[in-house]
Amino acid sequence: MQTIKRDLVIIGGGPAGLAAAVSARKSGLDDILLIERDRILGGILNQCIHDGFGLHTFKEALTGPEYAQRFINEFQSLGIEAMLETIVLSLDKDRALTVSSKKGFLKIQAGAVILAMGCRERTAGAISLPGTRPSGVYTAGAAQNFVNLQNIMIGKHIVILGSGDIGLIMARRMTLEGAKVEAVFELLPTPSGLARNVQQCLNDYNIPLFLSTSVFELHGKDRLTGVTVATVDERFQMIPETRRFVPCDTLLLSVGLIPENELSLNAGVRLEPATSGASVDDQFMTSSPGIFSCGNVLHVHDLVDHVSEEAALVGRSVVDFLSGRTLSTLPARIPMVTGKDVRYVLPQNISGKEDVTLSLRVTRPMRNASVLVTDRGRKVARKKLIRLHPAEMIRIKVKAKDIETAEKLEVSVQ
Amino acid sequence: MKKKNLVCIVCPNGCDAEVLMEDGSEIKILSIDGCTCDKGKEWVEQELTHPMRTIASGIPVEQGDFKLVSVRTDAPIPLGKIFDVMTVIKRRRVKAPVNIGDILVPNPAGTACNIIATRNVKFTE
């Protein structure tokens, strides 16, 4: 098998991979290879044809394909090499990759690797839906691919389980295409997606959203004929007398996203239970030296603008690592821990030598509260917020001068 | 005096706006609370008088490297016109090549917008 060498290999050509590649090149790195399994660059943005992308980055509301194209244009104008229709089969801790393409197998030895594989949708199997196994059950993203890229309509009477953003976006999309969206059911007492999407994707079209309600059985032999739904109590247990049958021919699942980290695990990368992504330092380097992570494979984002920003930082970090500047000067000695009402905080370890932007999510919806960063009780940073919601990632800046002597930083909501 | 609550859709922040209005059928806004930017306040005023939305869809392409070219309105359209505009979009067919920004339908259903391409579709045999 042929073996080639590259200073930097980026796995994944979605928004994270593209922004990381562009940033690394602009930081002076020549020898970059990006590997993408699809025939086109842009990743999941290609099927996200609704607008609202790029409000932070470009100050305008672009659709997914337009947002992707801006980065693809920059990537191509910088002459960065991409291998399309190529799958990475393995990655080890010494940054040796085996890849497969139409040309055959290839081994690549990388000086540094950026993991940018994105995430996958939780499926019907993953949430153990009881009942029959008829056709007509799709994840919302798969349905989005059929309808928006392949011009295949997937059903006429649609029920959506889960109020994640993709489910809400698909409720509107299917309605515009002439389908009847009967209802959206959400197990939690609050919507999982952004409030604006509940407004413009459901309320605008009079699509009902039932909270604390879930699907408990699928019906139908060949094609789905309906679902049994019921309300749940505070412990998410079904209240039997609320069971009712909702006729439909299609069920879309929008029940969560999981970072796709199979490759990372084989490379010895330590994962965090709270994010299902890698544990990283403030350079976004994982527990395997020289292997970095960014975008949805690191933690599921709600805004692509934040993915691009994070990936650009990783591109610069990698160039520092390759030039030998990182490990000796910036050991990530300060652990970050979660306190009251914080589900996760990232990075998980920081050096204290550079300013750092923390990304975090809260555990429950709250109003008029502050995110507080403390070092053994001493306040390091604080951000006041009117609304805090688990669906909305919160970012808070911490200055190096405030954490030089810190031993452990705790992030909590007060 | 009457109160109305709206969720702003201008950006992903989705601010909760609380509007105080004078009683009566005519809309006279007394105060807007909860918006964190001026664009949001403008949107709230618009939403109460004549709500506007942007929409996105797809148009089939002949001889393209994609089966569909994704499209959107290049300016907001009245909420009540969405399905009229969709009917126009659904009838349209285009030939490759198509480039981002190409106007595929000018002023659909009499609205002050264009339907523009949001994807490059190359010509293939």
Interface residues (C-beta under 8 A of the other chain):
Chain A: N46 I49 H50 D51 G52 L55 A61 L62 T63 P65 E66 Q69 V147 N148 L149 Q150 N151 L176 E177 L194 A195 R196 V198 Q199 Q200 D204 D302 L303 I386 R387 E392
Chain B: L6 V7 C8 I9 V10 C11 P12 N13 G14 C15 D16 G34 T36 R53 T54 I55 A56 S57 G58 P60 F66 K67 L68 S70 V71 R72 L79 I82 F83 M86 I100 T118 R119 N120
